[in-house]
């Protein structure tokens, strides 16, 4: 068994960019990779997802199939990632929440012969946008509102995020130790 090193970045987010670098066993399924992405970014796994080569216009999509899917869908719970990822620098797209449309760019950075049984997050940057905040536009709007305590929506947005009176939303926050503890709890 081999180990894959991926860099995964949410597209169209800057200041800061939101990305993670992770090591995963090569024999996991796409559904396992989905669960790892949910943990390393801090998503809540409450929406549908898909993997594909180019996003929505791809010929083959990896997801949990439903009765409306045709021949272009492969079952993400049965497809092993090493059946698709075969060489470094290979890219793929992961889309989470088809309403907010969080599109992630995946790059297979390295393939090693080192055996890894538990995924490990190696690095990252930027806080994950909150679930159901309205995609890129909504997230940027949320950041703008929270940067101005005089904004009429400021208190409402802080409350929506569950922030206390003296707490602030930190767009740069990322705690790799917390992420790796959560991974261990889920994949041990």
Legacy VTK file of the C-alpha trace (Angstrom):
# vtk DataFile Version 3.0
C-alpha trace
ASCII
DATASET POLYDATA
POINTS 188 float
0.000 0.000 0.000
1.128 3.525 -0.753
0.466 6.896 0.819
-0.830 9.898 -1.111
-0.059 13.503 -0.227
-2.758 15.906 -1.395
-3.048 19.663 -1.307
-6.705 20.683 -1.254
-7.743 24.322 -1.616
-11.140 25.996 -1.701
-11.308 27.817 -5.016
-11.902 31.563 -5.218
-11.038 32.307 -1.587
-8.209 34.759 -0.950
-7.069 36.840 2.017
-6.367 34.261 3.272
-6.519 31.349 0.920
-8.112 28.312 2.582
-6.136 25.114 1.989
-4.969 21.920 3.664
-2.178 19.408 3.001
-2.968 15.837 4.031
-1.482 12.328 3.880
-3.938 9.495 3.239
-3.649 5.750 2.619
-3.998 4.974 -1.091
-6.566 2.228 -0.456
-9.365 4.475 0.879
-12.555 5.145 -1.052
-13.682 8.502 -2.418
-16.300 8.522 0.331
-13.499 8.157 2.913
-11.651 11.035 1.219
-14.852 13.087 1.455
-14.999 12.421 5.209
-11.335 13.382 5.594
-11.938 16.646 3.728
-14.912 17.377 5.960
-12.699 16.993 9.041
-9.613 18.861 7.831
-11.631 21.858 6.666
-14.135 21.851 9.509
-17.244 21.275 7.408
-20.208 19.603 9.127
-20.958 16.922 6.503
-24.538 18.094 6.110
-24.689 18.419 2.312
-24.167 16.371 -0.838
-20.799 16.171 -2.555
-19.078 14.943 -5.677
-15.570 14.354 -6.984
-14.737 14.755 -10.652
-11.928 15.667 -12.958
-13.225 19.088 -14.025
-16.224 19.875 -11.829
-19.774 19.991 -13.139
-18.767 19.465 -16.779
-16.942 16.177 -16.140
-17.921 12.981 -17.871
-17.460 10.823 -14.777
-18.536 11.844 -11.289
-17.770 10.021 -8.022
-20.511 10.377 -5.415
-23.124 8.400 -3.532
-25.504 7.511 -6.385
-29.236 8.120 -6.340
-32.096 6.978 -8.559
-31.666 9.969 -10.916
-28.049 9.242 -11.816
-27.077 7.831 -15.162
-24.058 5.996 -16.468
-21.652 8.829 -15.676
-21.775 8.292 -11.894
-19.416 5.976 -10.054
-20.210 4.981 -6.466
-17.872 6.918 -4.148
-18.401 4.331 -1.412
-16.944 1.591 -3.641
-14.308 3.369 -5.739
-10.777 3.277 -4.301
-8.872 6.538 -4.874
-5.794 4.701 -6.250
-8.002 3.485 -9.129
-8.229 7.127 -10.258
-5.178 8.884 -8.809
-2.153 7.338 -10.486
0.559 10.008 -10.795
1.843 13.102 -8.982
0.520 16.500 -10.118
-2.788 14.904 -11.094
-5.664 17.273 -10.302
-9.273 16.731 -9.398
-12.261 18.721 -8.171
-14.321 18.198 -5.028
-17.616 20.064 -4.741
-19.400 20.236 -1.410
-22.886 21.700 -0.901
-24.400 22.248 -4.329
-26.268 25.320 -3.044
-23.253 27.181 -1.642
-21.066 25.463 -4.248
-17.816 25.081 -2.330
-15.438 23.948 -5.065
-12.101 22.531 -3.945
-9.035 22.051 -6.151
-7.199 18.807 -5.323
-3.593 18.149 -6.361
-1.871 14.822 -5.780
1.529 16.166 -4.732
3.351 12.927 -3.881
3.015 9.173 -3.861
5.241 7.375 -1.346
5.775 3.729 -0.475
5.495 4.591 3.198
2.514 2.822 4.686
0.000 5.057 6.428
-3.114 3.704 8.091
-4.498 6.937 9.559
-4.795 10.190 7.593
-2.680 13.075 8.876
-3.068 16.773 8.185
0.403 18.235 7.571
-0.382 21.932 7.087
-3.104 24.398 6.284
-4.163 27.995 6.210
-7.372 29.921 6.698
-10.608 29.253 8.541
-13.224 27.158 6.808
-16.268 29.226 5.834
-19.305 28.484 8.027
-21.894 26.053 6.667
-24.793 27.666 4.789
-23.240 31.132 4.676
-24.123 31.609 1.009
-21.034 30.456 -0.862
-18.178 32.743 -1.879
-20.391 35.839 -2.112
-22.071 35.178 1.232
-18.768 34.417 2.952
-17.151 37.608 1.681
-20.247 39.529 2.797
-20.046 37.880 6.235
-16.384 38.895 6.575
-17.253 42.470 5.585
-20.107 42.649 8.113
-17.977 41.212 10.926
-15.161 43.677 10.244
-17.470 46.621 11.046
-19.116 46.631 14.512
-21.309 49.533 13.333
-22.822 47.451 10.539
-26.563 46.932 11.248
-26.158 43.158 10.687
-23.072 42.818 12.924
-24.833 41.517 16.064
-27.090 39.221 14.061
-24.129 37.617 12.252
-22.156 37.178 15.490
-25.188 35.524 17.033
-25.677 33.302 13.959
-22.050 32.153 14.302
-22.511 31.531 18.024
-19.874 34.088 18.968
-19.929 35.653 22.424
-19.827 39.383 23.068
-16.018 39.570 23.139
-15.334 36.891 20.508
-14.376 37.682 16.924
-14.454 35.591 13.758
-10.842 34.929 12.745
-10.571 34.257 8.996
-7.023 32.990 9.514
-7.813 30.500 12.284
-6.626 26.947 11.716
-5.591 24.538 14.483
-3.775 21.532 13.038
-3.606 19.754 16.412
-7.393 19.838 16.825
-7.837 18.600 13.240
-5.444 15.674 13.735
-7.117 14.690 17.007
-10.465 14.620 15.212
-8.997 12.513 12.405
-7.612 10.013 14.945
-11.009 9.808 16.619
-12.735 9.104 13.308
-10.228 6.790 11.625
-8.776 4.749 14.476
LINES 1 189
188 0 1 2 3 4 5 6 7 8 9 10 11 12 13 14 15 16 17 18 19 20 21 22 23 24 25 26 27 28 29 30 31 32 33 34 35 36 37 38 39 40 41 42 43 44 45 46 47 48 49 50 51 52 53 54 55 56 57 58 59 60 61 62 63 64 65 66 67 68 69 70 71 72 73 74 75 76 77 78 79 80 81 82 83 84 85 86 87 88 89 90 91 92 93 94 95 96 97 98 99 100 101 102 103 104 105 106 107 108 109 110 111 112 113 114 115 116 117 118 119 120 121 122 123 124 125 126 127 128 129 130 131 132 133 134 135 136 137 138 139 140 141 142 143 144 145 146 147 148 149 150 151 152 153 154 155 156 157 158 159 160 161 162 163 164 165 166 167 168 169 170 171 172 173 174 175 176 177 178 179 180 181 182 183 184 185 186 187
